[in-house]
Amino acid sequence: MNIVITSHRFYPDIGGIETITEVLANFFVGEGHQVRVVTGSVCNEFDDNFNFSVHRNPSNKDLLHIYSWADIILQNNLEVRRLWPLLLVKKPVVIGLQTWIRSIDSKRSFIHLLKLLSLRLATRTIACSDAVKQDSHPRSLVIGNPYDDKLFRVTSDAVRKKSIVFLGRLVSDKGADMLLNAFSTLKNRDWSLTIIGDGPQRTFLENLSLSYDLEPYVNFKGFLKGDILVEELNQHEIMVIPSRWNEPFGVVALEGMACGCAMLVSDGGGLPDAIGSAGFQFIKGNQNDLNQKLQLLVDDESLRQQLRSNVQHHLLHHTSNFIGGQYLSVLIDACKSFYGFSSI
């Protein structure tokens, strides 16, 4: 098949949608299909060293030509502005919903309603979690997100400390301040906390740590990636994702558990899907519940081991090959349905 993937953001931008697009494109190419990625992200053309072509901000004429070439269009997250060629060239389109179709305050504007309406153009829709499915398009097929299973792993020389780790952007919605509060209430003073990430709240969080007299126990690492990040995660017993926001999924949870961390996450949005039975949950936004659950996980080594025992089976359903295979099956099914023939 000739597959076009539209991805509003892509390399060199860093994020979940960017990663998922690259994982899917590489998988499709590996299965013998031709792939073109259409994106709005700007990059030096000499940096586009991929096994597929990347078209950055194509003109309307070029976009129409690309769609004409395709057997099928996969939108990795809905982009209404790149649906117009389908009015001129009839092609099957699969829309992957990677986030909420509503504003961060949970309201829906006219634009959000237009996006919901445009889902009717899709031959098939995919939601990254059951929560996104129920919120946006109940007829969607749920396919979770993949993680980089070649990078994130338990290393052979891992030495775990009595330490808790937070990984994410330092903004209020991610709840790092709630984790600092919970950490300050621990009865155990032989544990430490590592904050990985950067953002506008970093100074506030550093000052908050000082106000709790936690300076000897809290380490702000800044932004880490690649093997350095994997090595750091392998040094911790517990990862906490205390998001106040309803995360659509939560790939960071997969990365944490793949590196051997026992997971404690808020129960909002798609995070329960992301951890399955391999993690522990607290009530989103409830400080007391977070405090109690963190204390329990710190105290109970057997509980941490129990959670880890469920990780391998859970992660098998989020490898690049498994998720890529599920997406490819949907694309093939959509082509069969649209074109009315059985040989793709």
C-alpha positions in Angstrom: 0.0 0.0 0.0 0.9 3.6 -0.5 0.3 5.2 3.0 0.3 8.9 3.8 0.6 9.8 7.5 -0.3 13.3 8.5 1.3 14.4 11.8 0.9 18.1 12.8 4.3 17.8 14.6 7.2 15.5 13.8 11.0 15.4 14.2 12.9 17.5 15.2 10.0 18.3 17.6 9.9 15.9 20.6 6.7 14.5 22.0 4.2 11.6 22.0 2.6 12.2 18.6 6.0 12.7 16.9 7.3 9.4 18.4 4.2 7.5 17.4 4.3 8.8 13.8 8.0 7.7 13.4 7.3 4.2 15.0 4.3 3.6 12.7 6.1 4.8 9.6 9.1 2.6 10.3 6.9 -0.4 11.0 4.9 0.1 7.7 8.1 0.4 5.7 9.4 -2.7 7.4 6.3 -4.6 6.2 6.9 -3.6 2.6 4.7 -0.5 2.3 5.5 2.9 0.8 5.1 5.8 3.3 5.0 9.5 3.1 4.7 11.7 6.2 3.1 15.2 5.9 3.9 17.5 8.8 4.0 21.2 9.8 7.3 20.8 11.7 10.3 22.6 10.1 13.6 20.9 9.7 16.8 21.1 7.7 16.3 18.8 4.7 19.7 17.2 5.3 18.4 16.0 8.7 15.6 14.0 7.2 17.4 10.7 7.3 14.4 8.4 7.3 13.3 5.2 5.5 10.4 7.2 4.2 9.9 10.6 2.7 8.9 13.6 4.8 6.9 16.5 3.3 7.1 19.6 5.4 4.4 22.3 5.0 3.5 21.2 1.4 1.6 23.6 -0.8 -2.0 22.9 -1.5 -1.0 21.6 -5.0 1.6 19.3 -3.5 -0.7 18.1 -0.8 -3.3 17.2 -3.4 -0.6 15.3 -5.4 0.5 13.4 -2.3 -3.1 12.4 -1.5 -3.6 11.3 -5.1 -0.5 9.0 -4.8 -1.9 7.4 -1.6 -4.0 4.3 -1.3 -5.0 5.4 2.2 -4.5 8.4 4.6 -3.7 8.0 8.3 -4.1 11.1 10.4 -2.1 10.6 13.5 -4.3 13.0 15.5 -7.1 14.9 13.7 -6.1 17.7 11.4 -9.2 19.2 9.8 -7.1 21.6 7.6 -5.5 18.6 5.9 -8.8 16.8 5.1 -9.9 19.1 2.3 -8.1 17.1 -0.5 -10.6 14.3 0.2 -13.3 16.4 -1.4 -11.4 16.1 -4.7 -9.7 12.7 -4.5 -11.7 10.0 -2.8 -9.5 8.0 -0.5 -10.1 6.0 2.7 -9.0 7.8 5.8 -8.2 6.5 9.2 -8.1 9.1 12.0 -6.1 8.3 15.2 -7.3 10.3 18.2 -4.3 11.0 20.4 -5.8 13.6 22.7 -9.1 15.2 23.8 -11.2 17.2 21.3 -11.9 19.9 23.9 -9.9 22.7 25.6 -7.7 22.2 28.7 -10.6 23.5 30.8 -12.8 20.7 29.4 -15.0 23.0 27.3 -15.8 22.6 23.7 -15.7 25.6 21.3 -17.1 25.8 17.8 -13.8 24.5 16.4 -14.0 21.4 18.6 -17.5 20.7 17.5 -16.4 21.1 13.9 -13.6 18.5 14.6 -16.1 16.1 16.1 -18.3 16.5 13.0 -15.4 15.9 10.7 -14.8 12.5 12.2 -17.8 11.4 10.0 -15.4 11.6 7.0 -13.3 8.8 8.5 -13.5 5.3 7.2 -12.2 4.1 10.6 -11.3 5.9 13.8 -8.7 4.8 16.5 -8.6 6.1 20.0 -5.4 5.9 22.1 -7.4 5.0 25.3 -10.9 4.0 26.3 -11.3 7.4 28.0 -10.6 9.2 24.7 -12.9 6.9 22.9 -15.8 7.5 25.2 -15.2 11.3 25.2 -14.7 11.8 21.5 -16.1 9.0 19.3 -17.6 5.9 21.0 -17.4 3.9 17.8 -13.6 4.1 17.7 -11.3 1.1 18.1 -9.0 1.4 21.1 -5.3 0.9 20.3 -2.9 2.0 23.0 0.3 3.9 22.3 3.7 2.2 21.7 6.9 2.9 23.6 10.5 2.6 22.3 11.1 -1.0 23.5 14.6 -1.0 22.1 15.6 1.9 24.3 13.6 1.7 27.5 14.5 -1.5 29.4 16.0 -2.8 32.6 19.8 -2.5 32.2 22.0 -5.4 33.3 24.0 -3.2 35.7 20.9 -1.5 37.3 21.4 -0.7 41.0 18.2 0.6 42.5 18.2 3.1 45.3 15.4 3.9 47.7 14.3 6.7 45.4 11.2 8.0 43.7 11.2 9.7 40.3 9.0 12.1 38.5 9.4 12.5 34.7 7.6 15.2 32.8 7.2 18.8 31.9 7.2 21.1 34.9 3.8 22.8 34.6 1.0 22.9 37.1 -1.1 20.3 35.3 1.5 17.6 35.8 1.2 17.8 39.6 4.9 17.8 40.6 4.0 20.1 43.5 1.6 17.4 44.8 4.4 14.9 44.7 6.7 17.2 46.6 4.0 17.6 49.2 3.4 13.8 49.4 7.2 13.2 49.7 7.4 15.7 52.6 4.9 13.7 54.6 6.8 10.3 54.2 7.9 8.8 57.5 10.9 7.3 55.8 13.8 9.8 55.6 16.1 7.3 53.9 14.3 7.8 50.6 15.1 10.5 48.0 13.2 12.1 45.1 14.4 12.9 41.6 12.6 15.4 39.4 13.4 14.9 35.7 12.2 17.6 33.3 12.0 21.3 32.8 9.4 24.0 32.4 8.0 27.3 33.7 7.4 25.9 37.2 10.9 24.7 37.9 11.9 27.7 40.1 8.6 27.5 42.0 9.1 23.8 42.6 12.7 24.3 43.7 11.5 26.9 46.2 8.7 24.6 47.3 11.3 21.9 48.0 13.2 24.4 50.2 10.1 25.4 52.1 9.6 21.7 53.0 13.2 21.4 54.1 13.8 18.8 51.5 16.9 20.1 49.8 19.1 17.2 50.9 16.6 14.7 49.6 15.4 16.2 46.3 17.4 16.4 43.1 16.3 18.4 40.0 17.9 16.8 37.0 16.5 18.9 34.2 15.8 17.5 30.8 17.2 14.0 30.0 16.8 11.8 27.0 18.1 8.6 25.4 20.5 6.3 27.2 21.1 8.9 29.9 17.4 8.9 30.8 17.2 5.1 30.7 20.2 4.9 33.1 18.7 7.4 35.4 15.3 5.6 35.5 17.0 2.3 36.3 18.2 3.8 39.6 14.8 4.3 41.1 12.3 2.1 42.9 9.1 4.1 42.2 7.8 6.4 39.5 4.9 8.7 40.3 2.7 10.4 37.6 0.6 12.8 39.7 -1.2 14.6 36.8 -4.1 16.9 37.6 -4.9 16.9 34.0 -6.7 13.9 32.4 -3.8 12.4 30.4 -5.1 11.0 27.1 -2.8 8.0 27.6 0.6 8.4 29.2 3.6 6.8 27.3 5.9 7.9 30.2 4.2 5.2 32.3 5.3 2.6 29.8 8.8 3.9 29.8 9.0 3.9 33.6 7.7 0.4 34.1 10.0 -0.8 31.2 12.9 0.5 33.3 11.8 -1.4 36.4 10.0 1.3 38.3 6.9 0.4 40.4 4.2 2.8 39.1 1.9 5.1 41.0 -0.4 7.3 38.8 -3.5 9.4 39.1 -6.6 7.7 38.0 -7.8 10.3 35.4 -8.0 9.9 31.6 -6.0 7.2 29.9 -3.4 6.6 32.6 -5.3 3.5 33.9 -5.1 2.1 30.4 -1.4 2.9 30.3 -0.5 0.9 33.4 -3.1 -1.8 33.3 -2.6 -4.2 36.3 1.0 -3.3 36.4 0.6 -0.1 38.4 -1.1 1.5 41.5 -3.6 4.4 41.3 -4.6 7.3 43.5 -7.6 9.6 43.1 -6.7 12.4 40.7 -6.2 15.7 42.5 -6.6 14.2 45.9 -3.5 15.1 48.0 -4.4 12.9 51.0 -4.9 9.8 48.8 -1.6 10.4 47.0 0.1 10.7 50.4 -1.4 7.5 51.7 -0.7 5.5 48.5 2.9 6.7 48.2 3.5 5.8 51.9 2.1 2.3 51.3 4.2 1.8 48.2 7.3 2.9 50.0 6.6 0.7 52.9 5.6 -2.5 51.1 8.3 -4.0 49.0 6.2 -7.0 48.2 3.6 -4.8 46.7 6.2 -3.2 44.4 7.4 -6.7 43.4 3.8 -7.7 42.7 3.3 -4.8 40.4 6.6 -5.5 38.6 5.5 -9.1 38.1 2.7 -7.9 35.8 4.8 -5.6 33.7 6.2 -8.0 31.1 2.8 -9.2 29.9 1.4 -5.6 29.9 4.3 -4.2 27.9 4.0 -7.0 25.2 0.8 -5.2 24.1 2.7 -1.8 23.7 5.8 -2.8 21.7 6.4 -1.0 18.4 5.7 -4.2 16.5 2.5 -5.1 18.3 0.9 -1.6 18.0 2.2 -1.2 14.5 0.6 -4.5 13.5 -2.7 -3.4 15.0 -2.7 -0.1 13.1 -1.7 -1.9 9.9 -4.7 -4.3 10.3 -7.0 -1.3 10.6 -5.6 0.3 7.5 -6.0 -2.9 5.5 -9.5 -3.4 6.7 -10.3 0.2 5.8 -9.0 -0.3 2.3 -11.0 -3.4 1.8 -14.1 -1.7 3.0 -13.6 1.4 0.9 -12.4 -0.2 -2.4 -14.5 -3.3 -2.1 -11.8 -5.9 -2.8 -10.1 -8.4 -0.6 -6.5 -8.4 -1.9 -4.4 -5.5 -0.5 
